[in-house]
Amino acid sequence: MPTAWAQERILSDDIEVRVLADGRLDVTERIAIRAEGRIFRHGIVRDIPVRYRDPTGTRVVVDLDVYEVLRDGRPAPWTAERSGNRMRVRVGDARRLPTPSTPVYTLRYRTTRQLGFFDDHDAVYLPAFAPARDVEIARGSIAIALPDAVPVETLHADGATGTVDAPGRDFHLALSAAGTTRWTLARPLPPEAGWTVSLAFPKGLIAPPSRQQRLAWWLHDHRGPLVALAGLVALLVLYVLQRRRHRQGHARDDTTLRDVPPPGFSPGGLRYLLRMRYDARCLSSDLLAAAVDDHVHLLRERTSEGMQWRVLRTRPGAHRLPTLEQRALLTALLPGPGTQDAVVLAPAQAEAVVATWRAHERALRRRFQPALFGVRGGGLLAALAIALLSGATALWLSAEAGLWAPTLAIVAAMGLILVACAIRARSLTAEGERLLAHIQGLRRYLAGDPGTLGGEAAPPPLDVHHYEHLLPYAVALDVEAAWTRRFVAAAGPAAASASVAGLPWYRGVTVTDLERFCRSVGQGLARRIVAARRRGARRTKRRRRDAKDDATR
């Protein structure tokens, strides 16, 4: 190390603290340096701790006001800015210091909230020097003067030097009956070491802050989380209002039942409009409808890995299916005669399942949006504005107060609610409202709700043909269990099981329990599709990542 650099250091740093009667600390700090142009080029940088935890673990946030800065007794240019848990005071300007030189800087500032008020005493806790400085302090002292004289035996002074891992007590201590306590360094303080002092004194010298003052401080310190919480509450209110409108749109007093589906719409399409989003049952119900129409057969079989579903083509011509979405589904799942006539809904066929999911969802979206429902832009924009404004403001305030964790947690919750608002921010067109009324009438009929059946013709008898015809719609509308119970009640348990066991499009495990059959074509089929799709999505991501890695090599 060059000699000049070795000599460049803080010659002395003396801090005098006056405890005022109102609880503020008036601090005068004199810093003498030896400048050689390496570290001290234009002036000094003083980092004053303003956020820390006292010995009791209480979080302390200090309000600091610098009101005078001198160099060799004359005013000096300076700036102050927060840097993490410290207030960084920069003294100097673009002009370089003469070298070598030994200027003396004087900083005067006031702080609040550095007093602790306990049951049997009050105390000053002063983290004077933080570690990780650029140079050592050759000599240093800290003096704390109380407002009034105090018997020495009622004072308790303490302190610590060094680091967290290697604490020390490299200082001398002197107590005065005049109410002044002085700590003096016993040896130079290295750059990696800090210095903290504390002084406990009898109660009654300083009036404790009022409850209103403590509340004001708490509110000021927690501005970031509070702003984030206000934004979260506003988003929740907006979401509840959207959900209420959505329910009001779905809850109707019309008691008309519908025993036939709306013409030209597949079971998956009805579910897509009812929920205004896509899921596995949209696909499974349309696949079930294709089986009922004898375009495919469903084989449920036991394997070493458990139960699995196999889809078998029975006749060519997906174009004969009644709806666009069903044609897209079958074309993607079984591309063409001779190419692939069977597919297993398992992770091994994940790519085919993923392609089918995308094609089916795309067909439904094109058909239903925006013709039958669309996004309500006003509500979504309001939610987005609330989230962005409150989130950005809260993060900015939290950075100043050092309260990142609670604010980030609340902002993350705001993000989840924003997603929920985006899902709910959809509304039906007039044609969509009419279709929804028909869907609800059909759902109530399948569930066995009482009401008046629309139309003049009597409902068809609930035999196996009527049951299987409407089973895909019951699966799509989440009432397959109720629809199956109605069929069992009408036909009898034995006859119903025998009839379903003879269905040509369902093969494999023998049907002996209609409730189990109902769960398999409802929940089981949808779960198999979801499991295969997840595996396919992971494979696609891995393939894209590998391709990107190959491109960057």
Steps between C-alpha positions, in 0.01 A plus 500: 500500500641846412611710795261783412205262500606352830509846659164610359252460782263670743726663756217555747123476514341658806124493554325717758135420569264720700178332608233769481204516735258408221686175424693615194876461471707797389824364356824679416760286325855615421695291252868570434652314205832465326437533127748356250275498191428128498185458708436861601502674161224760528386469860353237730208263510336441838253210534272553799285197602130591493339152506608231742384277785581590858618244761138404576438415134275801442518644151617864513444749220682829554388834360820692420530869411840637398501876555865606474816371331837677532850446370769666708233719657345619172181376329562209263282360220325176590222262401311233693328189367376171640714198425349183642485530878718810507483867419795580276631857539743604226711806577691667216462592135680455170809681625772269624645529847856626525737214573634432742263681734325454835161671477252486788132449420216585738155344460206615706174310488200410713338162536180372657380162626839384628381484862356185650237527775481198729323418827782592737735713288548685174795457266690639203620242248739648245656295219757770429715329238390226265754247373629477142658844478786586263759599762574452867429753773823579687332670797139539594269597781129517572351724769133495603372784719164463676272802556567505877762381744454136603674304780768280350373191680165527314668491158583183312726544197601227259637462152652265245758520224599251232274284285204274567724194483783658702358755748731696727515780756793706377406823677541687827193624688460806723182598689432848637251613764421792270312253281769449235640161399804466274630200307853521353657249262785308658653417160432585134168373364563291185279549190311173548407580863206699635445684826175514696434657841202504736415699811222412746381771739217550752149566380360851524769691312322467165126497446405182309319542167123500517287221361401725210865569422586130505206429269613776264851354492365151436280620215791692350731199519242264347383724217613250237312196634196716583482640146537147364227381737270781385558394140430139594172595668398709197572207270302267726201735492521522122527122474198447729294743290602320181417163655161629617420627150611166361273309739207732432547432132496125567222495763164521327143469618398322179383151606475368142683169463659388174513130418696553177834679451514821298541398135841545342702506822717222639513407871847654528370818342222528758752459782733754339225762494374417850848534658636750245830313497641172378580192708542125468127426517441704186722251319383184678129575451545563126708181473218315678248651257709377205489153655121512545473603132709188415799688357730348760484231765637539850692206646565509874755239599720399789877518453805466722488878544133502596183573305542666161278621217550405135315686221429287189386636166190319374435683175678766294373850444532741788328753272174322569501607864236768562716785638825674412655430839427126483651479152812682620529264798479176302723624217776589747465185713476251210645682197378270223413145395809286469711756684382430851182315590549484877652712774551440871422789735824454690830686545651286221260672256541840661579686177178384335298602807663844513436556128136395544457730801635799306297431186178449694550810715585709193184384322281585800662839543447591135138396510396649834714813527394770444173377350359364827718651773801727537719687744346797683783747449391760756516275804827342396664836431383627839649195674825537307524870587440429870761224504767699315450826689476354850767236437757742361435756775517235771830360372651849480394582857615160625842552347530817705381331820672165444179296527533284190366165622141594601460731202616239251262245653205739464600597145518130410146456636393799290638322194289193574186708543581686179506167317165411658360838390621434146314169502183661636519807277294333230145564394248330274354648186123495446529176304723361774236586762235307305731201464585514871130486590464186290812346660367565849164349412675190365721474808199520732323232298802268518534562874131418557395844622124563513356740250299543183632326189513730201325400178172324434637148443534265793856415605642180354512194726815475707638185341861412424493681165382825655748451785803448275394782266502756782786347703771714329297813583462386861878452522555845350261661748629307808172316562591153370443346845149645530415401140619145566291477818194610303564227244547234769178612671309480171638170371595320820855421615536163329345604170693826494834324556421241234399767250815705551717187484361442151590843363708445184731798546624407850718190538743357746420481870155347543236738630355364823467823696352801323635743759852377428434519126375855547818601686721340237348684202470821702795553733723213385512586130566869570778419747675275248493780246645747752778259601602436140489869412727596791760248393481631144537861613813410696646321197430799278673738742799268527524473120488876459764548768729245334451668162589838649812352661605346168449834324723685747788254476 
